[in-house]
Amino acid sequence: MRIAGPRGGGGPGPRGGGRQKGITINVSAQNLTNRSNFSGFSGVMTSQYFMQATSVSNPRQVDVSIRFSF
């Protein structure tokens, strides 16, 4: 999700300097449903863990960032 847009006066002139002012908000989510990602399957046929996952990786992660431009 990205929300961005100019805020304030950024037009040419002695105070604006020709730059736009604004705020950008970014939200990034991985594994949003928090589903288990099984990994580390054993391939040794004589092992009691043959064809079974031995670990789980990457839990839910959400990153939020805010950027101010002036």
N, C-alpha and C positions, 0 to 999 in steps of 0.2 A: 504494500500500500504506500502510495506516495502522495503527499499533499504539498503543493508548492504554489507560490504566487507572489507577485510584487506587493510590498507593503510600504506605505509612506511615499514621500516625494523623491523620486530618483532622476528627475529630468535634468536637462542641461540648465546651467545657471551657476551663479557663484557659490551656492550652498549645496547643490545636488552633485556637482562634479561629474555628471554623465553616467553614474553607476546606479544600478537598481538595488534597492533595499528589499530584503525578503527573508522568509523563514521556510526551511525545507524540513519536513518530518519524514523519517524513513522507519518502517517496521519490517523486519525480516524474521520469518519463522521457519525452523526446520523441525520435522517430525511433529507437526502440530497436533496430531491425534494421539501422540505418545504411544505409538505402536512399537512393540519390541522388535528390534532388529537383531536376529540371531546370527552368530558368526562362530568361527572356530570349530567347524565340523570335523570330527575325527574320521580319518580314512583308513585306520588300521583295523583290519577285519577281526583280529583276535581281541581287540579292546572291548571292554564292556560299554564304552561310549561310542561305538561304531555308528556312524550316521546320525549322531545326536549333537546338538549344539552344545558347546562347552563355555560360551560366553555371550553376552549381550552388549551391543555397542550403541552409542549416540542417543542419549535421552533427549527429551524435548529441549529446544533452545530457542529463545526469542531475543532478538537484538533490536533496540530502539535507539535512534540517533536524531538529534536536532541540530540544524545548521542555521546560523544567523549570518546574513550577508549585509554588509553596510559599507 
